[in-house]
Amino acid sequence: MAAIDRYNENLTNPQAPGNGCHSWIMSTANLGVIGSVDPQQIQTDIRRVIPTGTRAIRDKEINDAINKAMMDHSKGTFTPRPRPKPIINNGKDTRQQIINQSQTSDEADLYELSHIRLDYEPKDDAIHFLPVLFEPGDLLFIGDRLEAGIMGENIRVCSDWINFFKAGGTAGPFIIINSLSGQPAQKKDGTGDTYRGDGNVKTFKYCLVEFDDLSREDQIRFWTAAKLPIKALVDTGGKSIHAWIEVSKLAMVNSLDDWNVHIKRRLYEQILRPLGVDAACSNPARLSRMPGWLRDTGNYQRILWLSHEGESINV
Amino acid sequence: MFSQFAEQVKQADGQQTSSGYYENLVHNVLGEDALRAIKIPPVKKYLGPIRERTTGQIFGPRGVGKTMVRDALALSLTRNLDFGPFKSEKAAGVLIIDGEMGADQLQARQILADGLPPAIRPLDYIINEHLYRQGMPVINLSDPLWRDAFIQLIKETGSRWDVIFLDNLSAFLPGFRENDTEAWGPINAFLLQLKWLGKCVVFYHHSGKNGDQRGTSSREDALDFVLKLSLPAGYDPQDGCKCDVTMTKSRSLTGPEAAPFTFEIKEKPSGGLTWLITGQRESKKELIVALLGNGISQREVADMMGIDKGYISRTKKWGVNNNLLTEAGEFTASGHLKFGGFDIEKYTG
């Protein structure tokens, strides 16, 4: 098996801190370096997948492992990119303050507040969701997490998808939040091309925000208080709510570089990440739960709030 | 909308934002009655013009004895002692922030405290040289981080210090453009903040070649008092530390307390040093009588002392009335006894 494949496999099987995590970091860093993965990406990947354990893993431990791997394989040294400084000092308290500004914690109130009436069955959500979020000609990926993007199958223009759903078709459970170019682009790990990566994004219309560690009620409170241009709130059918944020109301983003400056750094790293938002959501080809999909648990992934314009719910 | 969200999180984080400023303004417009109803404690008076919530400046040429005056003031403040015409009403805690002198020199100056009553309030020092010797950066008030650090220190120490001496401006503002009114803005704001924290801040500065304070005159606008130190007429370096102290600006003092005086350091008969303060009016009169009795003309005395001839003439009359001078301007017997041995060479030479 090639080093890059073993690296990717390692990322799917992380060891918790206190249970062999350090050895796992060392071996993952080694495989990443041998597989020519960008060291900054190795750091991001490792940080992203490490589960909670009995001790905290500091960035230094990961950086040291990458550095050692690079020196062992004569690939120089690793200087991590400095993280932008958060604009807030105490993320948890700040988030709680925002939550306290809301008086809505109830899904029924949220339903009443939706700018577009959601008076249909959750199974029909896709038909109502797509025309509000996208243009008819936008190329969209709807499929599963590990599926490769295939033009004409799981990547189609928006109007085709709407017809597909109207005809009773089912697709999901995920949708990429931005429309795609339809042109192949190199994968991040350099192992060939893809049609559904960050390099394939055509228009940078939305970013996805999700909290991992908030109760459902507090998530609703946060989203009904936050002064962010929200286009949709989607119930994942699990514990989370996915917020679709309209990027053009935050900054001019026309390229991946713009995205990295305004969305990844200014929004996520300086504000949302300290507030407890899952930083892994910060890429433009992020998968979100497709509304109208019935999960194995018997719960629908469904729209909770929807608007033609990205705006704050501001109760 | 990005800025709206950023502002929201900053506010939720307890940070000040522009809409926070707006709220502050809206809720702090005071009507006449509201202003009257605010309970403001009376200003604490410490020593002469040195009072709670004031700022002052002491300036003079190099070597005139500014730090001696500072140390004597600090000792008077912490021990509730009068300082010449300045009456002490309440002891004050003092922080001296020294930018130029060495800790050894300051240690030697402590001899001034010998024989004084014990301190009632603390007298503390922050010394640039001491910071430097310990490998730390030295104070630079041009840097907002240093100013913030001082504000934090003053807030955290609460009522320990009532009076802060900043000695001197040039040392704490290296490379500062002294004539630049704009550059003075942040420093002025810093001094105001200290004042609003209830402190009296006195900063020291060198005078220019013309004897006035160096740099922008706007510096004086916000000050409550200014003391000018100058060498006395006929000063002889052998006299040691001796200077005239004149209050060139005072918002609180008038009358005798605002009168000029002469400060000098004297050796005590029992050993050690002390300071002596004499009213300038009295010593000036006596000097004029001595010069006139020794045959110096009224015009020459006026030129020598920088005083108008009318004052010399009136002083001569005072000398005649007090049987020190004759109408011809010569010494009487008692005048000769008192001032005959006066060393006029010092003034005429």
Interface residues (C-beta under 8 A of the other chain):
Chain A: I87 I88 N89 N90 D93 T94 R95 Q97 I98 Q101 A226 K227 L228 P229 K249 L250 A251 H262 R266 L267 I271 L275 S312
Chain B: M1 F2 Q4 F5 A6 E7 Q8 V9 K10 Q11 A12 D13 G14 Q15
